Amino acid sequence: MERHSKIQESSPISVTGIPKVATQIEGLDKILQGGFPQGRTTLVSGGPGTGKTVLGLEFLFRGAVSGEPGIFLTFEETGASIRQNALTFGWDLPSLEQAGKFFLMEGQIDPEVVLSGDFNVKGLLATLEAKAKAMEAQRIVIDAMDILMRFFDDPKRQQNEIFSFHKWLIDHNMTALLTAKNVKDRDVSFQYSYLDFMADCVIYLDQWVMDQVNTKRLQVIKYRGSAYGANEYPFLITDGGLFFNPISEVRMHHPSPSERISSGNMSLDGILGGGYQKGTCILISGSTGTGKTSIASTFACSACERGEKVLYVNYEESEDGMAAGMLSLGIDLRPAIEESVLRLISIMPESMGIEEHLFHKATVIEKFQPEHVIIDTISACKRIAGEKASFGFLLRLINICKQRGITMILINQSGASPEDEISGIGILSVIDSIVTLEYEATGNEVNRTLLVKKSRGAKHSNNYHTFSLTDHGVRIEGT
């Protein structure tokens, strides 16, 4: 996705309550309803590999690129390793350092000074103050705060030193991000739990494995003076940084459907009450061989002939196999593919985790800018990470499409599912139109039938219609 090349203005955002500083991290500002609290402290805790350091680095990097200098103080890693790791995300820290927009400070403390009992944070703060003043920096990330706290054996002194550190941050109006290790749901409690009470915003990161798929999650535990998304939000660490795609808003901001577009079949248009409604979500459901892909491909061809881009994601068949199979019905997808109006993507559901699938689709949609998206089939999504995760994946993908006014066609291979589970995933409440395809035995014949069960905003047919698949496409009888 080209989000990383589009650095937005990062001046403080005034949201109801306190002023905030945008993180510019994809999706995170939606969860935080504006960003981190300006001039206050945010604590990010979590287990190993959950993305604490990456979050802090990305916050400073995006700020530095947009003209807001920042300081990164680390007590755990070397500066060389941090710079090298940052390059894997495309973040050139040395260039920012040379420009005076970024300062990386290694918090290496002499063990002899610690053992003698002479160590305190005053010298460290004096160095930070001089650097912040020279750079005019208002952002600071202190990575691995728990390492610093280990230098103080006396718990009372430990807290006094940390509160002195915190007071310095407040006095200098620093928008600070502290990271610390914390493993949730372990037998031992968080050793430095008083940090939770000290910080104005507390964020917890963790990861869990379900059906052999690892998912990282973020939860905002508290946020003084501000509303925030309180759920657990899955996220992904991509080659460009963190990626969130939350549904964190109470209100749905989807453009109102304003026109109808052809399904590519005049008879089906009449049954639907004038075709599909543009920018809505359509479900085509039926058992294997009933013609779901044929009807979807008919629509794709028709849309491409009108010059409208179509993204077709196939979880069950290769691009070449699908294009060749449609030729027997007189549906030739090849010209649209060659003209880059139609993009076919075939991918195995098991090839990546649920967040990677979402990021992949969101990236393709951002770059290709389709007017229509077809997913064939959504029943295969359960092979990614189970039904619950598939529900969340589809709900967020539908939300992405609806926010952009994209018409979305979901194909589902149904079996002996009860009527209320025709989607197979439980997403019927967000579906605008439902077309079901079935087999009907009549004497010695088995015919295909079509029924429109739902079509919002249209007076559609409520009858079963017999249809057949011919070498000239889909033919609906009696219309």
Sequence and secondary structure as in RCSB ss.txt:
>XXXX:A:sequence
MERHSKIQESSPISVTGIPKVATQIEGLDKILQGGFPQGRTTLVSGGPGTGKTVLGLEFLFRGAVSGEPGIFLTF
EETGASIRQNALTFGWDLPSLEQAGKFFLMEGQIDPEVVLSGDFNVKGLLATLEAKAKAMEAQRIVIDAMDILMR
FFDDPKRQQNEIFSFHKWLIDHNMTALLTAKNVKDRDVSFQYSYLDFMADCVIYLDQWVMDQVNTKRLQVIKYRG
SAYGANEYPFLITDGGLFFNPISEVRMHHPSPSERISSGNMSLDGILGGGYQKGTCILISGSTGTGKTSIASTFA
CSACERGEKVLYVNYEESEDGMAAGMLSLGIDLRPAIEESVLRLISIMPESMGIEEHLFHKATVIEKFQPEHVII
DTISACKRIAGEKASFGFLLRLINICKQRGITMILINQSGASPEDEISGIGILSVIDSIVTLEYEATGNEVNRTL
LVKKSRGAKHSNNYHTFSLTDHGVRIEGT
>XXXX:A:secstr
 GGGG     S EE SSSEEE    TTHHHHTTSSEETTSEEEEEE TTSSHHHHHHHHHHHHHHTT  EEEEES
SS HHHHHHHHHTTT  HHHHHHTTSEEEEE    HHHHHHT   SHHHHHHHHHHHHHHT  EEEEETHHHHHT
T  SHHHHHHHHHHHHHHHHHTT EEEEEEE  TT SS  TTTHHHHH SEEEEEEEEEETTEEEEEEEEEEETT
S    SEEEEEEETTEEEE     SS        EE  S HHHHHHHTSSEETTSEEEEEESTTSSHHHHHHHHH
HHHHHTT  EEEEESSS HHHHHHHHHTTT   HHHHHTTSEEEEE  GGGS HHHHHHHHHHHHHHH  SEEEE
E GGGGHHHHHHHHHHHHHHHHHHHHHHTT EEEEEEE  S  GGGTTSSS GGG SEEEEEEEEEETTEEEEEE
EEEEETTS    S EEEEEETTEEEETT 
